[in-house]
C-alpha cells in the first residue's frame, strides 16, 4: 500500500481521536473532511467532490462509504479495510446508504460527532444526512476535533514539512533565475512547478499566486499572463508540498529600479514579519502575532492598506485551499504549542500608487523559538 507513515503513527493518531471523542461523550464520528481521512488512515483521493464518509467508532472501528472509483484508491492508499460502495443511479441518495451502514454497525441511537465544516460535505448532502438520521441517532457539530489534533505535528510529519520547505526554496530560486524585463509569467510559473515536481513534490492545495504590474496587488490567483515590463513588480505566493504537507512562501520581486514607495512598503513588511516571528512563542495566543503585525503596519501609517489576518496554520490539506486552522487574526485565543507549522504573510497593497509589497515565511514552533523553514533571507529581491 502507498502509505506515507508507519502503522504505529496511524495508531497514535487514532488513540488521540478516541480520547477526544471520549471527552465529548461521542460514540462515533462521521468524517467528511478529506484532510481528516488522510491524517487518520492515509486515504488519498480527490473523490471528496462526491459524497463519501468515514465512520470512526469509540472502539476504533473504521468504515468508509464511497463511490466505486475510490474503492481501489482506498485499498491502495489507506489502512481502511471495511469499504462500502454506494451506487450512482437515478434518484440515488447516499445518505440512506449511510444510515444502512450505521445500522449494520450497531450504531442506532448513538451519539455522533459530524464534520459539517468542510469542503467534503455540501449543503445539500448535509441536509440529506440530517433528514435521514433524524430519528436514527443524535448528531452534533464537532468539525474541529480532528482539525485541532492535526494542528500539532508529529516528528514524522515534520520530516515532510521540512522537505516541503526545501521545495519552496527551490521554486523561488527557479523564479528568480527567470525574472527580468520581458520575461513571461507563464514561464516563471512553469519553472516553479517544475522545481517542485522534479524533486518528488506534489500539487499544492491551491493555485500558485502570480501577478505583475497592477495584478501584483492581488492576493488570489487569476487567469491570464503577461510579459514583465522594464520597471515592474511581481507578486508570488506558492508552497512546496510533499505528501500533501505544505510550506508556503510569499514575495514581491521588483524588476528594474524600486520606487520610493516600494522601499517604504518593504521596510514595513520586513519589520512586521520580524515582529510576528518574535511573537511566535509557545504559550502565546495566536492573536499576539496579529497584534504585532498590526502595530508595525499601523505605526507606519498603513492601516488602510493591510489585511485583517496575517497568516495561518499549514499541514496536509487538499484543494480548494492550502490554508488550515488556526488563522492568525485579532482575538484568536488559540494557544501556540510546540510543533505547529505557521505561515506568516505581510501583504501590503497600496491602490493609490498601485504599489505592492509582500513577504511570507513558514515556521515550525518550538520551545526555543520558531524554526525557519526557508534558507532564503527576507531581503528585497530586485531583478
Buried (B, 14 or more C-beta within 10 A) or exposed (E): EEBBBEEEBBEBBBEBBBEBBEEEEBBBBBBBBBBBBBBBBBBBBEBBEBBBBBBBBBEEBBBBBBBEEBBEBBBBBBBBEBBBBBEEEEEEBBBBBBBBBBEEBEBEEBBBBBBBBBBBBBEEBBEBBEEBBEEBBEBEEBBBBBBEBBBBBEEEBBBBBBBBBBBBBBBBBBBBEBBBEEBEBEBBBEBBBBBBEEBEBBBBBBBBBBBBBEBBBBBEEEEEBEEBEEEBBBBBBBBBBBBBBBBBBBBBBBBBEBBEBBEBBBBBBBBBBBBBBEBBBBEBBBBBBBBBBBBBBBEBEBEEBBBEBBBBBBBBBBBEEBBBBBBBBEEBEBEBEEBBBBBBBBBBBBEEEBBBBBBBBBBBBBEEEBBBBBEBEBEBBEB
